[in-house]
Amino acid sequence: MKKVSILIPCYNEEENVVPMSEAIRDLFEKELTQYDYELLFIDNASADRTRELLREICAKNKKVKAIFNAKNFGQFNSPYHGILQTTGDCTISMVCDFQDPIDLIPKYLKEWEEGYKIVIGIKSKSQENPIMYFLRSIYYKMIKKFSDVEQIEHFTGSGLYDKEFVQVLRDLKDPTPFLRGIVAELGFKRKEIEYEQPQRRAGKTHNNFYTLYDAAMLSFTSYTKIGLRLATFLGLGVGGISFVIAIIYLVMKLIFWDRFDAGMAPVLIGMFFLGAVQLLFLGLIGEYILSINQRVMNRPLVVEEERINFE
């Protein structure tokens, strides 16, 4: 009997962990009886009753496992580490708030049995804020255009990964993993399944401007060179334009010595423009350096505080 691992990352999901565990249990006991399963929750230092509820769930069902992180290690490291701890013939990663519909699991498994090593969910529609969905669409198209490798639009990380691909992830030893990019860059034969993303079942989203910015910069610095190249090209362009303007001003001053009065406005405008460009690209280069620094330090993905039901 094949074993399926279900990974559920969670952070302050006291309203969702019990319904999620019950939904997964019922699915495998009623519809997917041909499979054995394990359900692994990895908690990213929740401050509510999530851990208390997970202990109760694990005590009632030995197929449910839990990992408690010593602190919050971010939205990418914790799920990635969780995938590496699974033991099934395949691993299915889903969020705890039901925005990855449970009925995707049978669809993932069907395609896996057809021979696909990776089966992922693609958000064709979403019940989230339309403005956010529109902005995400623009971001995906931009990163796809500028990336050195293939990028997958509206892929959030939810999907099925065969144990062979999970082993590839283990061998990477990447301290700052971006699973969405790794799947596109190093993945096996892949099947994409479209779905409409529902709203959260309960609770509030933990994403904010800083987490979204962090996600965008991680993919931008990991899979594009456009930032550094743009700095070089824009620097050359601005330098060339400045040189031409300087020659024009010199000629105008020599020809119309008494009548030509340039004033300070062009000087100030040019100075502020160049200053803004320099600060912009210093910040962008800093993002690349930060990404390099995190990889050089080679810190562990997470530090675990406790494990439950691991034998």
HELIX and SHEET records of a PDB file:
HELIX    1   1 VAL A   17  ASP A   26  1                                  10    
HELIX    2   2 LEU A   27  GLU A   31  3                                   5    
HELIX    3   3 THR A   50  LYS A   60  1                                  11    
HELIX    4   4 GLY A   74  LEU A   84  1                                  11    
HELIX    5   5 LEU A  104  GLU A  113  1                                  10    
HELIX    6   6 PRO A  130  PHE A  146  1                                  17    
HELIX    7   7 LYS A  163  LEU A  172  1                                  10    
HELIX    8   8 LEU A  179  LEU A  186  1                                   8    
HELIX    9   9 PHE A  209  TYR A  223  1                                  15    
HELIX   10  10 ILE A  226  ILE A  255  1                                  30    
HELIX   11  11 ALA A  265  MET A  297  1                                  33    
SHEET    1   A 8 ARG A 190  GLN A 197  0                                        
SHEET    2   A 8 ILE A 118  SER A 126  1                                        
SHEET    3   A 8 PHE A 155  ASP A 162 -1                                        
SHEET    4   A 8 CYS A  90  SER A  93 -1                                        
SHEET    5   A 8 LYS A   3  CYS A  10  1                                        
SHEET    6   A 8 ASP A  36  ASP A  43  1                                        
SHEET    7   A 8 VAL A  64  ASN A  69  1                                        
SHEET    8   A 8 GLU A 304  ILE A 308 -1                                        
END                                                                             
